[in-house]
Amino acid sequence: SACANWQATSDSWRGHKIDDVIYAWGPPLAEYRLDDGRKTISYRYVNLGLNCLVTFRTDQAGIVTSSTVEGNGGCNHFFQSKSGAQ
């Protein structure tokens, strides 16, 4: 999908604090904290049938360890709105 092209952009946050992502991108749509301290946060873009879901996962120290990007073309709009946000 077109969003696969944006995987490298979200992967560039690996090794950064999740707070840095939130500071740059704004509040996430959803945030989940596991009992062991790991966290998952998600951002979603939806407009005129286009969508994009970006999910970041952290370790117990709040450092981004991985990310996923899924969508049907909305990621172009989503990531353009976040350009320069790192």
Contacts in CASP RR format, 6 or more apart in sequence:
PFRMAT RR
TARGET T0000
AUTHOR 0000-0000-0000
METHOD contacts of the structure
MODEL  1
SACANWQATSDSWRGHKIDDVIYAWGPPLAEYRLDDGRKTISYRYVNLGL
NCLVTFRTDQAGIVTSSTVEGNGGCNHFFQSKSGAQ
1 70 0 8 1.000
1 71 0 8 1.000
1 72 0 8 1.000
1 73 0 8 1.000
2 71 0 8 1.000
2 72 0 8 1.000
2 73 0 8 1.000
2 74 0 8 1.000
2 75 0 8 1.000
2 76 0 8 1.000
3 52 0 8 1.000
3 69 0 8 1.000
3 70 0 8 1.000
3 71 0 8 1.000
3 72 0 8 1.000
3 73 0 8 1.000
3 74 0 8 1.000
3 75 0 8 1.000
4 69 0 8 1.000
5 75 0 8 1.000
6 52 0 8 1.000
6 54 0 8 1.000
6 69 0 8 1.000
6 75 0 8 1.000
6 76 0 8 1.000
6 78 0 8 1.000
6 79 0 8 1.000
7 67 0 8 1.000
7 68 0 8 1.000
7 69 0 8 1.000
9 69 0 8 1.000
9 79 0 8 1.000
10 54 0 8 1.000
10 56 0 8 1.000
10 67 0 8 1.000
10 68 0 8 1.000
10 69 0 8 1.000
11 66 0 8 1.000
11 67 0 8 1.000
12 86 0 8 1.000
13 20 0 8 1.000
13 21 0 8 1.000
13 56 0 8 1.000
13 64 0 8 1.000
13 67 0 8 1.000
13 86 0 8 1.000
14 64 0 8 1.000
14 65 0 8 1.000
14 66 0 8 1.000
14 67 0 8 1.000
15 63 0 8 1.000
15 64 0 8 1.000
15 65 0 8 1.000
16 63 0 8 1.000
16 64 0 8 1.000
17 62 0 8 1.000
17 63 0 8 1.000
17 64 0 8 1.000
18 39 0 8 1.000
18 41 0 8 1.000
18 56 0 8 1.000
18 58 0 8 1.000
18 62 0 8 1.000
18 63 0 8 1.000
18 64 0 8 1.000
19 62 0 8 1.000
20 86 0 8 1.000
21 41 0 8 1.000
21 56 0 8 1.000
21 64 0 8 1.000
22 28 0 8 1.000
22 41 0 8 1.000
24 82 0 8 1.000
24 85 0 8 1.000
24 86 0 8 1.000
25 43 0 8 1.000
25 82 0 8 1.000
25 85 0 8 1.000
28 41 0 8 1.000
28 42 0 8 1.000
28 43 0 8 1.000
29 42 0 8 1.000
29 43 0 8 1.000
29 44 0 8 1.000
30 40 0 8 1.000
30 41 0 8 1.000
30 42 0 8 1.000
31 39 0 8 1.000
31 40 0 8 1.000
31 41 0 8 1.000
31 42 0 8 1.000
32 39 0 8 1.000
32 40 0 8 1.000
32 41 0 8 1.000
33 39 0 8 1.000
34 40 0 8 1.000
36 60 0 8 1.000
37 60 0 8 1.000
38 57 0 8 1.000
38 58 0 8 1.000
38 59 0 8 1.000
38 60 0 8 1.000
38 62 0 8 1.000
39 57 0 8 1.000
39 58 0 8 1.000
39 62 0 8 1.000
40 55 0 8 1.000
40 56 0 8 1.000
40 57 0 8 1.000
40 58 0 8 1.000
41 55 0 8 1.000
41 56 0 8 1.000
42 53 0 8 1.000
42 54 0 8 1.000
42 55 0 8 1.000
42 56 0 8 1.000
43 53 0 8 1.000
43 54 0 8 1.000
43 55 0 8 1.000
43 78 0 8 1.000
44 51 0 8 1.000
44 52 0 8 1.000
44 53 0 8 1.000
44 54 0 8 1.000
45 51 0 8 1.000
45 52 0 8 1.000
45 74 0 8 1.000
45 75 0 8 1.000
45 77 0 8 1.000
45 78 0 8 1.000
45 81 0 8 1.000
47 74 0 8 1.000
47 77 0 8 1.000
49 72 0 8 1.000
50 72 0 8 1.000
50 73 0 8 1.000
50 74 0 8 1.000
50 77 0 8 1.000
51 71 0 8 1.000
51 72 0 8 1.000
51 73 0 8 1.000
51 74 0 8 1.000
52 69 0 8 1.000
52 70 0 8 1.000
52 71 0 8 1.000
52 73 0 8 1.000
52 74 0 8 1.000
52 75 0 8 1.000
52 77 0 8 1.000
52 78 0 8 1.000
52 79 0 8 1.000
53 68 0 8 1.000
53 69 0 8 1.000
53 70 0 8 1.000
53 71 0 8 1.000
54 67 0 8 1.000
54 68 0 8 1.000
54 69 0 8 1.000
54 75 0 8 1.000
54 78 0 8 1.000
55 67 0 8 1.000
55 68 0 8 1.000
56 64 0 8 1.000
56 66 0 8 1.000
56 67 0 8 1.000
57 64 0 8 1.000
57 65 0 8 1.000
57 66 0 8 1.000
57 67 0 8 1.000
58 64 0 8 1.000
58 65 0 8 1.000
59 65 0 8 1.000
69 75 0 8 1.000
END
